[in-house]
Amino acid sequence: MVDFSLSDEERQIRDTVRSFIAKEVIPLEDEVLRNERAGRPGLAPDVVKELQLKAKKAGFWGINTPEEYGGLDAGALLSAILVIETGRTFVPFTFGGTADNILYAGTEEQKQRYLIPTIEGERRSCFAITEPGAGSDARNIAARAVKDASGDWIINGEKTFITGGNEADFVMVFAVVPDAGVTCFLADRDMGWKSEPIPTMGEWGPAALVFEDVRVPHENVLGEVGKGFELAMTWIRNGRFMIPARAIGSAERLLQMAIDYANIRTSMGHLIGEYQAIQWQIADSQVEIEATKWLTLYAAWRVQQGMDARHASSIAKLNGAEMANKVVDRVLQIHGGMGYTKELPIERWYRELRLLRIYEGTDEIQRRTIARNLLKGHVRLGGIGE
């Protein structure tokens, strides 16, 4: 039986996070908008660090990090619920004390050099698999790694749209080893790779990474040679349900803005909330948000139960990305000309949420995955609980 009820402790954790976001993070939104309009980062690194330390004092450090590494180890279901709460603001804030899940697959030496310093906030990582000619088709990556006479690996290639690539001091880079397959390497920036910012329509600041004869020692292979694709899919699949979770928080906040505006804005002698055209947009938005919520929680529940969650996560991601874009479009329409201005954050959210339909698997890839699973018999209709 699927049970999404929260324990008293989980409910307290959720409410505490909701309060923290409302009191400490949302008040920074005007500052973020001013900074971004001036071409500066939304929040300076020291402000983010201060927020993370405040959260740490409140007990929120390493939401998904195992307890043995000082984390909360919240589990997939509670983690999704907390991401819904952080999604209620566009302020670029995340709780500290976390590291990419595949770093836990490292050797003890790698954990000491990369995992633990990342958890403690001393190092910053990025995940680099996407290339100019290999986006959704990750199996077609062109970057190559060849071992030379010294036993080191020489990596050549280019990666693109890498989140955190401009700020990271090391990268989990995926390259093809001839006759072995895709392999993941831990490459420090001082090993020679370079990054360049990629301007985008939103405030997401991805990077292009260039590897020209970058020398990486053999001990920096993460996992096994030729087994990198499995690591990459673990990284992507286990976190895919977090995307619609964030979309839920954003959409609920936006919808509340529309409700508030509809109750004060008059047109032709009536509050606009009295008009059916506005009511239906509000009603449709609520229905779609609730549908995404349950799809997302179900995917997270499957992860938490140790079940295969790939199909459920694809459904949640596809639904959530499309839902968020519909909701923000309606909210902008309800606000009319004011929604289109930079006086309100709606247009900013409009640009940010558009990305959800592209990264970590486009809408088209999710549809392909869902249809293929059904046509090949990998999943069947009515298979709840299996």
Contacts in CASP RR format, 6 or more apart in sequence:
PFRMAT RR
TARGET T0000
AUTHOR 0000-0000-0000
METHOD contacts of the structure
MODEL  1
MVDFSLSDEERQIRDTVRSFIAKEVIPLEDEVLRNERAGRPGLAPDVVKE
LQLKAKKAGFWGINTPEEYGGLDAGALLSAILVIETGRTFVPFTFGGTAD
NILYAGTEEQKQRYLIPTIEGERRSCFAITEPGAGSDARNIAARAVKDAS
GDWIINGEKTFITGGNEADFVMVFAVVPDAGVTCFLADRDMGWKSEPIPT
MGEWGPAALVFEDVRVPHENVLGEVGKGFELAMTWIRNGRFMIPARAIGS
AERLLQMAIDYANIRTSMGHLIGEYQAIQWQIADSQVEIEATKWLTLYAA
WRVQQGMDARHASSIAKLNGAEMANKVVDRVLQIHGGMGYTKELPIERWY
RELRLLRIYEGTDEIQRRTIARNLLKGHVRLGGIGE
2 298 0 8 1.000
2 301 0 8 1.000
2 384 0 8 1.000
2 385 0 8 1.000
4 77 0 8 1.000
4 294 0 8 1.000
4 297 0 8 1.000
4 301 0 8 1.000
6 14 0 8 1.000
6 78 0 8 1.000
6 81 0 8 1.000
10 78 0 8 1.000
10 81 0 8 1.000
13 74 0 8 1.000
13 78 0 8 1.000
13 82 0 8 1.000
14 78 0 8 1.000
14 81 0 8 1.000
14 82 0 8 1.000
14 85 0 8 1.000
16 58 0 8 1.000
16 60 0 8 1.000
17 60 0 8 1.000
17 82 0 8 1.000
17 85 0 8 1.000
17 86 0 8 1.000
18 85 0 8 1.000
18 88 0 8 1.000
20 54 0 8 1.000
20 55 0 8 1.000
20 58 0 8 1.000
20 60 0 8 1.000
21 85 0 8 1.000
21 86 0 8 1.000
21 87 0 8 1.000
21 88 0 8 1.000
21 89 0 8 1.000
22 88 0 8 1.000
24 51 0 8 1.000
24 54 0 8 1.000
24 55 0 8 1.000
25 51 0 8 1.000
25 86 0 8 1.000
25 89 0 8 1.000
25 91 0 8 1.000
25 93 0 8 1.000
26 88 0 8 1.000
26 89 0 8 1.000
26 91 0 8 1.000
28 43 0 8 1.000
28 47 0 8 1.000
28 91 0 8 1.000
29 89 0 8 1.000
29 90 0 8 1.000
29 91 0 8 1.000
29 345 0 8 1.000
31 42 0 8 1.000
31 43 0 8 1.000
32 42 0 8 1.000
32 43 0 8 1.000
32 90 0 8 1.000
32 91 0 8 1.000
32 92 0 8 1.000
33 342 0 8 1.000
33 345 0 8 1.000
33 348 0 8 1.000
35 41 0 8 1.000
35 42 0 8 1.000
35 43 0 8 1.000
36 42 0 8 1.000
36 203 0 8 1.000
36 348 0 8 1.000
37 342 0 8 1.000
41 92 0 8 1.000
42 91 0 8 1.000
42 92 0 8 1.000
42 203 0 8 1.000
43 51 0 8 1.000
43 91 0 8 1.000
43 92 0 8 1.000
43 93 0 8 1.000
48 92 0 8 1.000
48 93 0 8 1.000
51 93 0 8 1.000
52 61 0 8 1.000
52 93 0 8 1.000
52 94 0 8 1.000
52 95 0 8 1.000
52 96 0 8 1.000
52 97 0 8 1.000
55 61 0 8 1.000
55 95 0 8 1.000
55 96 0 8 1.000
56 96 0 8 1.000
59 72 0 8 1.000
60 72 0 8 1.000
60 95 0 8 1.000
61 70 0 8 1.000
61 71 0 8 1.000
61 72 0 8 1.000
61 95 0 8 1.000
61 96 0 8 1.000
61 97 0 8 1.000
62 70 0 8 1.000
62 71 0 8 1.000
62 72 0 8 1.000
62 95 0 8 1.000
62 96 0 8 1.000
62 97 0 8 1.000
62 98 0 8 1.000
62 119 0 8 1.000
63 71 0 8 1.000
63 72 0 8 1.000
63 74 0 8 1.000
63 79 0 8 1.000
63 82 0 8 1.000
63 95 0 8 1.000
63 98 0 8 1.000
64 72 0 8 1.000
64 73 0 8 1.000
64 74 0 8 1.000
64 75 0 8 1.000
64 79 0 8 1.000
64 98 0 8 1.000
64 101 0 8 1.000
65 71 0 8 1.000
65 72 0 8 1.000
65 73 0 8 1.000
65 97 0 8 1.000
65 98 0 8 1.000
65 99 0 8 1.000
65 119 0 8 1.000
66 73 0 8 1.000
66 104 0 8 1.000
67 73 0 8 1.000
69 115 0 8 1.000
69 116 0 8 1.000
69 119 0 8 1.000
70 119 0 8 1.000
71 97 0 8 1.000
71 119 0 8 1.000
74 82 0 8 1.000
75 304 0 8 1.000
76 241 0 8 1.000
76 300 0 8 1.000
76 301 0 8 1.000
76 303 0 8 1.000
76 304 0 8 1.000
77 297 0 8 1.000
77 300 0 8 1.000
77 301 0 8 1.000
77 304 0 8 1.000
79 242 0 8 1.000
79 300 0 8 1.000
80 241 0 8 1.000
80 242 0 8 1.000
80 245 0 8 1.000
80 296 0 8 1.000
80 297 0 8 1.000
80 300 0 8 1.000
81 245 0 8 1.000
81 297 0 8 1.000
83 242 0 8 1.000
83 245 0 8 1.000
83 246 0 8 1.000
84 245 0 8 1.000
84 246 0 8 1.000
84 248 0 8 1.000
84 249 0 8 1.000
84 252 0 8 1.000
84 293 0 8 1.000
85 249 0 8 1.000
86 93 0 8 1.000
86 94 0 8 1.000
86 95 0 8 1.000
86 246 0 8 1.000
87 245 0 8 1.000
87 246 0 8 1.000
87 248 0 8 1.000
87 249 0 8 1.000
87 250 0 8 1.000
87 253 0 8 1.000
88 249 0 8 1.000
88 250 0 8 1.000
88 252 0 8 1.000
88 253 0 8 1.000
89 253 0 8 1.000
90 250 0 8 1.000
90 345 0 8 1.000
90 348 0 8 1.000
90 349 0 8 1.000
90 352 0 8 1.000
92 203 0 8 1.000
96 121 0 8 1.000
97 119 0 8 1.000
97 120 0 8 1.000
97 121 0 8 1.000
98 118 0 8 1.000
98 119 0 8 1.000
99 114 0 8 1.000
99 115 0 8 1.000
99 118 0 8 1.000
99 119 0 8 1.000
99 125 0 8 1.000
100 118 0 8 1.000
100 125 0 8 1.000
100 127 0 8 1.000
100 172 0 8 1.000
100 235 0 8 1.000
101 234 0 8 1.000
101 235 0 8 1.000
101 238 0 8 1.000
101 239 0 8 1.000
102 172 0 8 1.000
102 184 0 8 1.000
102 222 0 8 1.000
102 231 0 8 1.000
102 232 0 8 1.000
102 234 0 8 1.000
102 235 0 8 1.000
103 110 0 8 1.000
103 111 0 8 1.000
103 114 0 8 1.000
103 115 0 8 1.000
103 118 0 8 1.000
103 125 0 8 1.000
103 172 0 8 1.000
103 222 0 8 1.000
104 111 0 8 1.000
104 115 0 8 1.000
105 222 0 8 1.000
105 223 0 8 1.000
105 231 0 8 1.000
106 114 0 8 1.000
106 115 0 8 1.000
106 222 0 8 1.000
106 223 0 8 1.000
107 219 0 8 1.000
109 219 0 8 1.000
110 186 0 8 1.000
110 219 0 8 1.000
110 220 0 8 1.000
110 222 0 8 1.000
113 186 0 8 1.000
114 123 0 8 1.000
114 125 0 8 1.000
114 170 0 8 1.000
114 186 0 8 1.000
117 123 0 8 1.000
118 124 0 8 1.000
118 125 0 8 1.000
123 169 0 8 1.000
123 170 0 8 1.000
124 164 0 8 1.000
124 167 0 8 1.000
124 168 0 8 1.000
124 169 0 8 1.000
124 170 0 8 1.000
125 168 0 8 1.000
125 169 0 8 1.000
125 170 0 8 1.000
125 171 0 8 1.000
125 172 0 8 1.000
126 162 0 8 1.000
126 163 0 8 1.000
126 164 0 8 1.000
126 165 0 8 1.000
126 167 0 8 1.000
126 168 0 8 1.000
126 170 0 8 1.000
126 171 0 8 1.000
126 172 0 8 1.000
126 207 0 8 1.000
126 209 0 8 1.000
127 162 0 8 1.000
127 163 0 8 1.000
127 171 0 8 1.000
127 172 0 8 1.000
127 235 0 8 1.000
128 159 0 8 1.000
128 162 0 8 1.000
128 165 0 8 1.000
128 171 0 8 1.000
128 172 0 8 1.000
128 173 0 8 1.000
128 174 0 8 1.000
128 209 0 8 1.000
129 138 0 8 1.000
129 141 0 8 1.000
129 159 0 8 1.000
129 174 0 8 1.000
129 232 0 8 1.000
130 138 0 8 1.000
130 159 0 8 1.000
130 160 0 8 1.000
130 161 0 8 1.000
130 162 0 8 1.000
131 141 0 8 1.000
131 142 0 8 1.000
131 143 0 8 1.000
131 157 0 8 1.000
131 158 0 8 1.000
131 159 0 8 1.000
131 160 0 8 1.000
132 158 0 8 1.000
132 160 0 8 1.000
133 140 0 8 1.000
133 142 0 8 1.000
134 140 0 8 1.000
134 141 0 8 1.000
134 142 0 8 1.000
136 361 0 8 1.000
136 362 0 8 1.000
136 364 0 8 1.000
136 365 0 8 1.000
138 174 0 8 1.000
138 229 0 8 1.000
138 232 0 8 1.000
139 182 0 8 1.000
139 229 0 8 1.000
141 174 0 8 1.000
141 175 0 8 1.000
141 176 0 8 1.000
141 182 0 8 1.000
142 157 0 8 1.000
142 176 0 8 1.000
143 155 0 8 1.000
143 156 0 8 1.000
143 157 0 8 1.000
143 158 0 8 1.000
143 159 0 8 1.000
143 173 0 8 1.000
143 174 0 8 1.000
143 175 0 8 1.000
143 176 0 8 1.000
143 211 0 8 1.000
144 155 0 8 1.000
144 156 0 8 1.000
144 157 0 8 1.000
144 175 0 8 1.000
144 176 0 8 1.000
144 177 0 8 1.000
144 178 0 8 1.000
145 153 0 8 1.000
145 154 0 8 1.000
145 155 0 8 1.000
145 175 0 8 1.000
145 176 0 8 1.000
145 177 0 8 1.000
145 183 0 8 1.000
145 185 0 8 1.000
145 216 0 8 1.000
146 153 0 8 1.000
146 154 0 8 1.000
146 177 0 8 1.000
146 178 0 8 1.000
147 153 0 8 1.000
147 154 0 8 1.000
147 177 0 8 1.000
147 218 0 8 1.000
148 154 0 8 1.000
151 217 0 8 1.000
151 218 0 8 1.000
152 215 0 8 1.000
152 216 0 8 1.000
152 217 0 8 1.000
152 218 0 8 1.000
153 177 0 8 1.000
153 185 0 8 1.000
153 215 0 8 1.000
153 216 0 8 1.000
153 217 0 8 1.000
153 218 0 8 1.000
153 220 0 8 1.000
153 221 0 8 1.000
154 213 0 8 1.000
154 214 0 8 1.000
154 215 0 8 1.000
154 216 0 8 1.000
155 173 0 8 1.000
155 175 0 8 1.000
155 185 0 8 1.000
155 187 0 8 1.000
155 193 0 8 1.000
155 211 0 8 1.000
155 213 0 8 1.000
155 214 0 8 1.000
155 215 0 8 1.000
155 216 0 8 1.000
156 211 0 8 1.000
156 212 0 8 1.000
156 213 0 8 1.000
156 214 0 8 1.000
157 175 0 8 1.000
157 210 0 8 1.000
157 211 0 8 1.000
157 212 0 8 1.000
158 208 0 8 1.000
158 209 0 8 1.000
158 210 0 8 1.000
158 211 0 8 1.000
159 173 0 8 1.000
159 208 0 8 1.000
159 209 0 8 1.000
159 211 0 8 1.000
160 198 0 8 1.000
160 206 0 8 1.000
160 208 0 8 1.000
160 209 0 8 1.000
161 198 0 8 1.000
161 206 0 8 1.000
161 208 0 8 1.000
161 359 0 8 1.000
162 171 0 8 1.000
162 195 0 8 1.000
162 206 0 8 1.000
162 207 0 8 1.000
162 208 0 8 1.000
162 209 0 8 1.000
163 204 0 8 1.000
163 205 0 8 1.000
163 206 0 8 1.000
163 359 0 8 1.000
164 205 0 8 1.000
164 206 0 8 1.000
164 207 0 8 1.000
165 171 0 8 1.000
165 195 0 8 1.000
165 206 0 8 1.000
165 207 0 8 1.000
165 209 0 8 1.000
166 195 0 8 1.000
166 196 0 8 1.000
166 197 0 8 1.000
166 205 0 8 1.000
166 207 0 8 1.000
168 189 0 8 1.000
168 195 0 8 1.000
169 188 0 8 1.000
169 189 0 8 1.000
170 186 0 8 1.000
170 187 0 8 1.000
170 188 0 8 1.000
170 189 0 8 1.000
171 186 0 8 1.000
171 187 0 8 1.000
171 189 0 8 1.000
171 193 0 8 1.000
171 209 0 8 1.000
172 184 0 8 1.000
172 185 0 8 1.000
172 186 0 8 1.000
172 222 0 8 1.000
172 235 0 8 1.000
173 184 0 8 1.000
173 185 0 8 1.000
173 187 0 8 1.000
173 193 0 8 1.000
173 209 0 8 1.000
173 211 0 8 1.000
174 182 0 8 1.000
174 183 0 8 1.000
174 184 0 8 1.000
174 185 0 8 1.000
174 228 0 8 1.000
174 229 0 8 1.000
174 232 0 8 1.000
175 182 0 8 1.000
175 183 0 8 1.000
175 185 0 8 1.000
175 211 0 8 1.000
176 182 0 8 1.000
176 183 0 8 1.000
177 183 0 8 1.000
177 225 0 8 1.000
177 226 0 8 1.000
180 225 0 8 1.000
180 226 0 8 1.000
181 225 0 8 1.000
181 226 0 8 1.000
181 228 0 8 1.000
181 229 0 8 1.000
182 226 0 8 1.000
182 228 0 8 1.000
182 229 0 8 1.000
182 232 0 8 1.000
183 221 0 8 1.000
183 224 0 8 1.000
183 225 0 8 1.000
183 226 0 8 1.000
183 227 0 8 1.000
183 228 0 8 1.000
184 221 0 8 1.000
184 222 0 8 1.000
184 223 0 8 1.000
184 228 0 8 1.000
184 231 0 8 1.000
184 232 0 8 1.000
185 216 0 8 1.000
185 220 0 8 1.000
185 221 0 8 1.000
185 222 0 8 1.000
186 216 0 8 1.000
186 220 0 8 1.000
186 221 0 8 1.000
186 222 0 8 1.000
187 193 0 8 1.000
187 211 0 8 1.000
187 214 0 8 1.000
187 216 0 8 1.000
187 220 0 8 1.000
191 214 0 8 1.000
191 215 0 8 1.000
191 216 0 8 1.000
192 211 0 8 1.000
192 212 0 8 1.000
192 214 0 8 1.000
193 209 0 8 1.000
193 210 0 8 1.000
193 211 0 8 1.000
193 214 0 8 1.000
194 209 0 8 1.000
194 210 0 8 1.000
194 212 0 8 1.000
195 207 0 8 1.000
195 208 0 8 1.000
195 209 0 8 1.000
195 210 0 8 1.000
196 207 0 8 1.000
196 208 0 8 1.000
196 210 0 8 1.000
197 205 0 8 1.000
197 206 0 8 1.000
197 207 0 8 1.000
198 205 0 8 1.000
198 206 0 8 1.000
198 207 0 8 1.000
198 208 0 8 1.000
200 206 0 8 1.000
200 355 0 8 1.000
201 351 0 8 1.000
201 354 0 8 1.000
202 348 0 8 1.000
202 351 0 8 1.000
202 352 0 8 1.000
202 354 0 8 1.000
202 355 0 8 1.000
203 348 0 8 1.000
203 351 0 8 1.000
203 352 0 8 1.000
204 352 0 8 1.000
204 355 0 8 1.000
222 228 0 8 1.000
222 231 0 8 1.000
223 231 0 8 1.000
236 360 0 8 1.000
236 361 0 8 1.000
237 309 0 8 1.000
237 310 0 8 1.000
237 313 0 8 1.000
238 303 0 8 1.000
239 313 0 8 1.000
239 360 0 8 1.000
240 299 0 8 1.000
240 313 0 8 1.000
240 314 0 8 1.000
240 316 0 8 1.000
240 317 0 8 1.000
240 360 0 8 1.000
240 361 0 8 1.000
241 296 0 8 1.000
241 299 0 8 1.000
241 300 0 8 1.000
241 303 0 8 1.000
241 309 0 8 1.000
241 312 0 8 1.000
241 313 0 8 1.000
241 316 0 8 1.000
241 317 0 8 1.000
243 317 0 8 1.000
243 320 0 8 1.000
243 321 0 8 1.000
243 356 0 8 1.000
243 360 0 8 1.000
244 292 0 8 1.000
244 295 0 8 1.000
244 296 0 8 1.000
244 299 0 8 1.000
244 316 0 8 1.000
244 317 0 8 1.000
244 319 0 8 1.000
244 320 0 8 1.000
244 321 0 8 1.000
244 323 0 8 1.000
245 296 0 8 1.000
245 300 0 8 1.000
246 356 0 8 1.000
247 292 0 8 1.000
247 320 0 8 1.000
247 321 0 8 1.000
247 323 0 8 1.000
247 324 0 8 1.000
247 353 0 8 1.000
247 356 0 8 1.000
248 289 0 8 1.000
248 292 0 8 1.000
248 293 0 8 1.000
248 296 0 8 1.000
248 320 0 8 1.000
250 324 0 8 1.000
250 328 0 8 1.000
250 349 0 8 1.000
250 352 0 8 1.000
250 353 0 8 1.000
251 285 0 8 1.000
251 288 0 8 1.000
251 289 0 8 1.000
251 292 0 8 1.000
251 323 0 8 1.000
251 324 0 8 1.000
251 327 0 8 1.000
251 328 0 8 1.000
252 289 0 8 1.000
254 327 0 8 1.000
254 328 0 8 1.000
254 331 0 8 1.000
254 346 0 8 1.000
254 349 0 8 1.000
255 282 0 8 1.000
255 285 0 8 1.000
255 286 0 8 1.000
255 289 0 8 1.000
255 327 0 8 1.000
255 331 0 8 1.000
257 331 0 8 1.000
257 335 0 8 1.000
257 344 0 8 1.000
257 346 0 8 1.000
258 281 0 8 1.000
258 282 0 8 1.000
258 285 0 8 1.000
258 330 0 8 1.000
258 331 0 8 1.000
258 334 0 8 1.000
258 335 0 8 1.000
259 282 0 8 1.000
261 272 0 8 1.000
261 334 0 8 1.000
261 335 0 8 1.000
262 271 0 8 1.000
262 272 0 8 1.000
262 273 0 8 1.000
262 278 0 8 1.000
262 282 0 8 1.000
262 334 0 8 1.000
263 271 0 8 1.000
263 273 0 8 1.000
264 271 0 8 1.000
265 271 0 8 1.000
265 272 0 8 1.000
265 273 0 8 1.000
266 272 0 8 1.000
267 275 0 8 1.000
272 278 0 8 1.000
272 334 0 8 1.000
273 279 0 8 1.000
273 282 0 8 1.000
278 334 0 8 1.000
281 330 0 8 1.000
281 333 0 8 1.000
281 334 0 8 1.000
282 330 0 8 1.000
282 334 0 8 1.000
284 326 0 8 1.000
284 330 0 8 1.000
285 326 0 8 1.000
285 327 0 8 1.000
285 330 0 8 1.000
285 331 0 8 1.000
288 323 0 8 1.000
288 326 0 8 1.000
288 327 0 8 1.000
289 323 0 8 1.000
289 327 0 8 1.000
291 319 0 8 1.000
291 323 0 8 1.000
292 316 0 8 1.000
292 319 0 8 1.000
292 320 0 8 1.000
292 323 0 8 1.000
295 312 0 8 1.000
295 315 0 8 1.000
295 316 0 8 1.000
295 319 0 8 1.000
295 320 0 8 1.000
296 316 0 8 1.000
296 320 0 8 1.000
298 312 0 8 1.000
298 316 0 8 1.000
299 309 0 8 1.000
299 312 0 8 1.000
299 313 0 8 1.000
299 315 0 8 1.000
299 316 0 8 1.000
300 309 0 8 1.000
302 308 0 8 1.000
302 309 0 8 1.000
302 312 0 8 1.000
303 309 0 8 1.000
303 313 0 8 1.000
307 385 0 8 1.000
310 369 0 8 1.000
310 373 0 8 1.000
311 369 0 8 1.000
311 370 0 8 1.000
311 373 0 8 1.000
311 378 0 8 1.000
311 379 0 8 1.000
314 366 0 8 1.000
314 369 0 8 1.000
314 370 0 8 1.000
315 366 0 8 1.000
315 370 0 8 1.000
317 360 0 8 1.000
317 361 0 8 1.000
317 366 0 8 1.000
318 363 0 8 1.000
318 366 0 8 1.000
318 367 0 8 1.000
318 370 0 8 1.000
320 356 0 8 1.000
321 356 0 8 1.000
321 357 0 8 1.000
321 363 0 8 1.000
322 357 0 8 1.000
322 363 0 8 1.000
324 353 0 8 1.000
324 356 0 8 1.000
325 353 0 8 1.000
325 354 0 8 1.000
325 356 0 8 1.000
325 357 0 8 1.000
328 346 0 8 1.000
328 349 0 8 1.000
328 350 0 8 1.000
328 353 0 8 1.000
329 350 0 8 1.000
331 339 0 8 1.000
331 346 0 8 1.000
332 339 0 8 1.000
332 340 0 8 1.000
332 346 0 8 1.000
332 347 0 8 1.000
332 350 0 8 1.000
335 344 0 8 1.000
335 346 0 8 1.000
338 344 0 8 1.000
339 346 0 8 1.000
339 347 0 8 1.000
340 346 0 8 1.000
340 347 0 8 1.000
341 347 0 8 1.000
342 348 0 8 1.000
357 363 0 8 1.000
372 378 0 8 1.000
373 379 0 8 1.000
374 380 0 8 1.000
374 381 0 8 1.000
END
